[in-house]
Amino acid sequence: MKATDYASRFRLLFKADENGASAGAANFAYIQNGEIVVFGDASTAYLQVTDMTGRIVYSGDAINRVSINGFVSGVYVLRLITSDGVKTQKIVIE
């Protein structure tokens, strides 16, 4: 069987973007010692954290560290809003 055998099939293509970054390089934050750590120039950015029901659990300036004290375990979506655009990332808090 070949990929061209069925017109309804699709292909996934993983490649570097125009800046040479791979698809996995889109992450801008990680969890460390009970905090969300935002790396890069977060001084002029706005961070929004929502749970999977869409409820905003944090919003404010994207300082380099945001405490997750009081967050329940689960999956959250981070939105980093900068003058360059909006980036999103999922994180898991255990």
N, C-alpha and C positions, 0 to 999 in steps of 0.2 A: 504494500500500500504506500502511496506517495501523498504528500501534502496537497498536491494539485488534483487528487482523485475526486474530491468533493468540494463543490463551490462554496458550501456553507461553512467550511472549516475556517478557522482563523489561526494566525501565528502570533506568538509573542516575540518581540524583538527587544533585547536588552543591549544598550550601548551607552557610551559616554555622551553627555550633553555637549553643547557648544563650548562650554568652559573646561571640558576635559574631566568633569566630575562624573563618577559612576552613579547609577540609580540609588545605591545605598548611602551615598554621601549626603543625602537630603536631611539627615537627622541634625537637629540643632540643639537638642537637650538630652539629658539622661538623669537617672535617679542616683543619688549618692548620699548616704548618711541622713536619710529622712528629708532630703531636699531635692527639688527639681533644679538642676544646674543648667543654665542657658549659656552656651558658649558663642563666641563671636562678639560683635559689637552690639550688645544688648542695651546700651545706654540710651539709644534713641528709638527703642522699639516698644511695642505694646504687646503684652501676653494675655491670652485668654485660655482658660482651662475649663473644659466642659466634660461632664460625665456622659455615659452612653444614652441617657434619656434626653440629652440636650440641655440640661441644667448647668448654668455657669457657676462653677465652684470657686473660681478665682479670675479676677481681671484687674489689670493694672500695668504699670510700667514694668518692662521686662528686666528687672534687676538681675544680676547674675545668679542669685539663689532665691528660691521660693520654698518656704517650708510646706511639707505635706502633712504636718500634724493636723489631725482631724479629718483627713480624707479617708474614706472607707476603701477597702480593697476592691480593685476592679480596673477596668480599662478606661482611660481618659484620652481626650483629644486636645492637643495643644495647638493654638493658632498664634503664630508670631507675625505681627503686623509691623512692617518697616516701610521706609520710603521706597525701597526696591520692590515691594510687593508683599504677598501673604504666603507664609509657609505653614503647612500642617504636619503634625506628627502624632502617632498614637504611642502612649506609654502604658505600662502595666504597673500598678501599685499593689504590692503584696502585703 
